[in-house]
Amino acid sequence: MLHSLADIAQVCHVSKPAITQAVKRGLIIRGADGKIDDTDPVNALYLGGKTGAVKKAAAAWQAKTWKA
């Protein structure tokens, strides 16, 4: 699904300039129309980390690994 910079910023709890910087650094890829596709693997990785999905998964894995 395609989203605007403002939509992505809101979901990630960051400012629009922060998303623009992520685009400039190559952490997010914008389409020719300027929209951000959340199904793009690069974008999905960034969004997963910012929305906590990656952090939750890492915490769950660590808790499972460190159980005695």
C-alpha positions as CSV (number, residue, x, y, z in Angstrom):
1,M,0.0,0.0,0.0
2,L,1.3,3.5,-0.8
3,H,1.5,6.2,1.9
4,S,2.5,9.8,2.1
5,L,5.5,11.1,4.2
6,A,3.0,12.4,6.8
7,D,1.3,9.0,7.1
8,I,4.6,7.2,7.6
9,A,5.9,9.8,10.1
10,Q,2.7,9.4,12.1
11,V,2.9,5.6,12.2
12,C,6.6,5.7,13.2
13,H,6.1,8.5,15.8
14,V,8.7,10.7,14.2
15,S,8.6,14.0,12.3
16,K,8.3,14.4,8.5
17,P,11.9,15.7,8.3
18,A,13.1,12.5,10.0
19,I,11.4,10.5,7.3
20,T,12.9,12.8,4.6
21,Q,16.4,12.2,6.2
22,A,15.7,8.4,6.1
23,V,14.9,8.7,2.4
24,K,18.1,10.6,1.8
25,R,20.1,8.0,3.6
26,G,18.5,5.2,1.7
27,L,16.7,3.7,4.7
28,I,13.3,4.3,3.0
29,I,12.6,4.2,-0.8
30,R,10.1,6.6,-2.4
31,G,8.3,5.8,-5.6
32,A,8.3,8.1,-8.7
33,D,5.0,9.5,-7.4
34,G,6.6,10.4,-4.0
35,K,4.7,7.8,-2.1
36,I,6.2,5.2,0.2
37,D,5.2,1.6,-0.4
38,D,5.1,-0.3,2.8
39,T,5.4,-3.7,1.0
40,D,8.9,-2.8,-0.4
41,P,11.4,-4.9,1.6
42,V,13.6,-1.9,2.5
43,N,10.6,0.2,3.7
44,A,9.2,-2.8,5.6
45,L,12.5,-3.3,7.4
46,Y,12.6,0.4,8.5
47,L,8.9,0.5,9.4
48,G,9.2,-2.7,11.4
49,G,12.1,-1.3,13.4
50,K,10.3,2.0,14.1
51,T,7.0,0.5,15.0
52,G,8.5,-1.9,17.5
53,A,7.8,-5.1,15.7
54,V,11.5,-5.9,15.3
55,K,12.2,-4.9,18.9
56,K,9.4,-7.1,20.2
57,A,10.6,-10.1,18.2
58,A,14.1,-9.6,19.4
59,A,13.0,-9.4,23.0
60,A,10.9,-12.5,22.6
61,W,13.8,-14.4,21.1
62,Q,16.1,-13.3,23.8
63,A,13.7,-14.3,26.5
64,K,13.3,-17.7,25.0
65,T,17.1,-18.1,24.5
66,W,18.1,-17.1,28.0
67,K,15.6,-19.3,29.8
68,A,17.3,-21.9,31.9
